[in-house]
Amino acid sequence: MEMFKKFERSPLKTLRVKRFMTQKQLGKALGVTEMTVSNWESGRSVPKLTPVQFKKLLNILQITVDELPDKFGFPSDTDG
């Protein structure tokens, strides 16, 4: 698990960048602000998505529920 502690991007940012999307574009698609997406990626807040937003997020990122990371922010030393 040492590899995850050195991970330089949040899991959400990694998935977003793979889709060539900006925070602003993802936010607009989900009906939230760019700052909200930034807060998710930094770990300052946790997404509170409606079912419709959740489905859109999975569709946009082209992932399944099982592939969705448990945490979107940067891994910390206390994550275990």
C-alpha positions as CSV (number, residue, x, y, z in Angstrom):
1,M,0.0,0.0,0.0
2,E,3.0,2.3,0.1
3,M,2.4,3.1,-3.5
4,F,-0.9,4.8,-2.7
5,K,0.8,7.1,-0.2
6,K,3.0,8.5,-2.9
7,F,0.1,8.9,-5.3
8,E,0.4,12.5,-6.6
9,R,-3.2,13.0,-7.7
10,S,-6.6,12.4,-6.2
11,P,-8.4,9.4,-7.6
12,L,-11.2,11.7,-9.0
13,K,-8.7,14.0,-10.6
14,T,-6.9,11.0,-12.3
15,L,-10.2,9.7,-13.7
16,R,-11.3,13.2,-14.8
17,V,-8.0,13.9,-16.5
18,K,-8.2,10.6,-18.4
19,R,-11.4,11.9,-19.9
20,F,-9.7,15.2,-20.9
21,M,-12.1,17.2,-18.7
22,T,-11.6,20.3,-16.6
23,Q,-13.1,20.7,-13.2
24,K,-15.4,23.3,-14.7
25,Q,-16.6,20.9,-17.4
26,L,-17.2,18.1,-14.9
27,G,-19.0,20.5,-12.5
28,K,-21.2,21.8,-15.3
29,A,-22.1,18.3,-16.4
30,L,-23.1,17.4,-12.8
31,G,-24.8,20.7,-12.0
32,V,-22.2,21.8,-9.4
33,T,-19.5,24.5,-9.3
34,E,-15.9,24.1,-10.3
35,M,-15.0,24.9,-6.7
36,T,-17.2,22.0,-5.6
37,V,-15.2,19.6,-7.8
38,S,-12.0,21.1,-6.5
39,N,-13.1,20.5,-3.0
40,W,-13.9,16.9,-3.7
41,E,-10.5,16.3,-5.3
42,S,-8.6,18.0,-2.5
43,G,-10.6,16.0,0.1
44,R,-12.1,19.2,1.7
45,S,-15.6,17.9,1.1
46,V,-17.4,14.7,0.2
47,P,-19.8,14.5,-2.8
48,K,-23.5,14.6,-2.0
49,L,-24.9,13.5,-5.3
50,T,-28.5,12.8,-6.3
51,P,-29.0,9.4,-8.1
52,V,-29.2,11.3,-11.4
53,Q,-25.8,13.0,-10.7
54,F,-24.3,9.8,-9.5
55,K,-25.3,8.0,-12.8
56,K,-23.9,10.9,-14.8
57,L,-20.6,10.8,-13.0
58,L,-20.2,7.1,-13.7
59,N,-21.1,7.7,-17.3
60,I,-18.8,10.7,-17.7
61,L,-15.9,8.9,-16.1
62,Q,-16.8,5.7,-18.0
63,I,-16.5,3.5,-14.9
64,T,-18.7,1.1,-13.0
65,V,-19.8,1.5,-9.4
66,D,-17.1,-1.1,-8.4
67,E,-14.4,1.0,-10.1
68,L,-15.5,4.2,-8.3
69,P,-12.9,5.1,-5.6
70,D,-14.0,5.0,-2.0
71,K,-12.4,8.5,-1.5
72,F,-12.0,11.2,-4.1
73,G,-9.4,13.3,-2.2
74,F,-5.7,12.8,-1.7
75,P,-4.8,9.6,0.2
76,S,-3.5,10.4,3.7
77,D,-1.2,8.6,6.1
78,T,-4.2,7.9,8.3
79,D,-6.1,6.0,5.6
80,G,-4.4,2.8,6.5
